[in-house]
């Protein structure tokens, strides 16, 4: 079973139907728009309405599942750092909303932005021993730092859903990987706040430090070098951070290889530039963007994957593009989805940011905000979140 080809069979993403233009946000904050567009590498930032949380975004991202898929899924694993309950898993809600067969495990995992990668490997191990079955991995998050804070420009919201299977149509996941853990306070969110706390300079140093460590270990254990990779995808809390990581990897590479990797990186960052930080899903959003936007990729190409979660845990692993990987991508549909979102003013963004679900036990009834919301938060009653499908 260990040699069985397992990996990503299908994947898709979802982002809320509203966004704010980063140039407008920069002007409202009294800074040069280039600081956001070029300095951190962001053009738009997704803004979630009160009707969208990690459950609904995850279900919306996984709406591609067929009835056959739902009957074959034995596990629903959600990676998130935006949990909505201290006890009940968001995966249970998503399992119910999607109508997945009942004899399944549904679990939520947490380790900052890394946990979706842990879920991916956990799911793949299951498929290796149960090749007729499938696993759904969902990465869903809302990045909140606060209005007029240093981290405001690196906010965002969205989800990525990944269906794992044997003999996958999109990409095989190589079981070899290198990972590490270090206890570092570069980013955290205490229970008493819904806004993250971050030491930006330390976080960048730790991101690149862990990358160098796991990359060196990966090369030593596998014998692979940068020349064996057609492209590398990165965790992208903001796109410039990934570029800094790429520069670290490219030390000593030929000019031709550097040019090629930069070109593929530019393809991988396109969707993140338009959505912003989606925490656990950002690495996988960059993979979708790469496969959509890059020219020249072919079956058999190896794609590097660097996953990082503050606090911190990091991992480097790789994918091998499947024979018919191009059939699993829909660039036109993804671009049309992003284009149909509504641009909102900075004032409305601030109003949506401050419009949160009650935390005092009071009740609330909601209706869907945007046409893209197939699944939405219907309200709160009896201290319970209620969800609906349009």
Buried (B, 14 or more C-beta within 10 A) or exposed (E): EEEBBBBBBBBBBBBBBBBBBBBBBBBBBEEEBEEBBEBBBBBBBBBBBBBBBBBBBBBBBBBEBEEEBBEBBBBBBBBBBBBBEEEBBBBBBBBBBBEBEEEBBBBBBBBBBBBBBBBBBBBBBBBBEBBEBBBBBBBBBBBBBBBEBEBBBBBBBBBBBBBBBBEBBBBBBBBEBBBBBEEBBBBBBEEEEEBBBBBBEBBBEBBBBBBBBBBEBBBEEBEBEBEEBBBBBBBBBBBBBBBEBBBEBBEEBEEEBBEBBEEBBBBBBBBBBBBBBBBBBBBBBBBBBBBBBBEEBEEEBBBBBBBBBBBBBBBBBBBBBBEEBBEBBBEEEBBEBBEEBBEBEBEBBBEBBEEEBEEEEEEBEBEBBBEBBBBBBBBBEEEEBBBBBE
